[in-house]
Amino acid sequence: MNEEVQLVYEMTLERMDNAIDHLETELSRIRAGKANVHILDGILVEYYGTMTPLAQVSNVSTPDAKTIAIQPWEKNMIDPIERAIQQANVGITPQNNGELIRLNIPPLTEERRIELVKQVKNEGENARVSIRNARRDANDEYKQMQKDGLSEDDEKLAAENIQDITDSHTTKVDKVVEAKEEDMMTI
């Protein structure tokens, strides 16, 4: 395999791996009825005039399966943290006792589970689209290389290799989505 073909292959593989990583990150933020500190990922708190990730101004933990505890490192951060959680609209009302903030995770209703499964399927489809786009871009580059002198056999072999990694990554997406759906439907 020539160097250009190999480079396109490696870049495509990286894009597909990134699509799966992104899917896993997004799915970790969807709550499944039990406490998971990742639902707070992405929440920014104003800390001395700078928007700072919640985990950098407090200790976030799960003392039990239905509770997330947020212990600010500085007492004066309780109110800004509480406001940031309310504004983030995670669907849970924070409870502030003056020293720490508790989030009690309510059990999911059947209706809410079905909504969340739709959201999970949508994230899975977004990942599949990213993977297919990476495949299309690689195949377009290979066709251009063929016009520039790459043999037809090499172009076909390169396209087959891209299809192989596309199939394997699509299967990974299916497994990740299936595992998350199962997790959500388990009461």
N, C-alpha and C positions, 0 to 999 in steps of 0.2 A: 504494500500500500504506500503510495507516495506521501510526502510530508504534508502537503496541503489537504489531501483527503483525510489524513489522520488528525490534523488540527481541527477540521470541521467536525469530525466524529467526536473528538474530546470536548469541544465547545458545546455540541448538542447534548452530549451525555451530562455535562455540568448543568445546562439549562433544565434538563429533565429532573436531575437530582434536586435542584433548587425548587422546582415546582412541587415535588413531594415534601421537601422540608417546609415549604410555605403552607402546604395543606395541613401538615401535622401541627404547625404552630397555630393556625387558625382553628383547628378542631380542639386544641387544648384550651382555647378560650371559651368554648361552648360548654356550659355547665351541664353535668349529667346527674343532678340530684344529690351529689355528694360534694363535700368541700374540696376545692381545688384552687390553690393559690394562683394558678395561671389565669383565672378569670379576671384577675386584677392587673395582668400584664398590660402595658400600654396606658395605664392611668398615670397622669402627670400631676404633680402637686407643686404649687408655688412655694419655693423655698428661698427666702431672701432675694426675691425678685427674679429668680430663675425657675423655669419649668423643669422639674426634676422627677424621674421615675419614682413611684411610690416605694419600691424596694430599696431605694437609696436614702430614704429619710425615716424608715421604720423597719421593724422586724415583722414579717408576715408569716404566720404559721397556721396550722390546722390542729388545734388541740383535740378535736374529735371529728368524726365523719360528717357532722352537720354544722360545724362552726369554723369560721376563719377569724383569727385574732390578729389585729394590727396594733403593734406596740410602737408608738413614735419614739424616736431617740431624744426628742426634745418635747416637753409638755406643751409648749406654745404651738406645736404643729397639729394638735388634735383637730381643731376646727377646720384648717385648710384641707386636711386629709379627708375629713367627713364630707366637706363640700365637694371635693374632687370625685369622691365615690358616687355621691348623689348625681353630679353632673355627667358622670360616665355612663349612667343609666344601665347598670348591670342587672337591674331588676331585683335588687335586695336593698332594704333600708338599713343603713348602719345604725348601731346602737352604741352610744358614747357614754362611758361611765366616768369621764374626767381623766382617766389614766390610760385606757385602751379602748379601741373600737372593735366591736364584735359584729360579724355578719352571720346571721343564722340562715342557713340554706334551707328553704322550704322544700318539702317533697314535690316532685313534679307531677302535675295533673296529666291525665292521658292526652288531653288536648294539647298541652304544652309540649309533651314528648313528641307528638306527631309533628308539631311546628318545628321543633329542633331537629328532628330527623330530616325534614325537608331542607333545613338550612345546611345540614351535614351533606346531603346529596348535592346541593347546589355548590358547596365548596369542592366536592369531589369532581363535579363537572367542570368547574373552573380549572382545576389541576389538569384534567384530561385535555381541555382546550389548549392550555399552555404547552403540554407535551406534544400535541398534534401540530401546534404552531412551530415548535422547535424542529419537528420532523420536516414540515413543509419548507422551512427556511434552509435546512441542510440539503434537502433534495434540490431546491432551486440553485444553491451554490454548486452542487455536483453537476447539474445540467449546464451551468455557465462554464464550469471547468471542462466539460466535454466539448463545448464550443471552442474553448481555448486550447484543445489538444489532448484532453484526457480520453483514453480509449473507451468505447461503448461498453466493453466488458467490465472495465474498472468502475465505470459509473454505475452499472447495474449491481455490481458487488457492493459498492459503497451504499447504494440505496437499500439493498437487502440488509446490510448491517444496521443501518438507521432504523429500519422497520423492526428488526429484532429487539433493539433497545426500547423502541416505542412500545412494543407489545409487553415487554417485561415491566416497564414503568407503569403502563396502564393497569396491569395486574396488581402491582403494588398499591396503586390508588384504590382499586376495588377492595383490596384486603384492609387497608387503613379505614376506609369508609364503613365497611362491613363491621369491623371491630368497634368503631365508635357507635354505630347504630345499635349493636348488640348491648353495649354498655349503657346506652340511654334507655333502652326498652326494659332493662333489668330493674326491677323495683327494689 
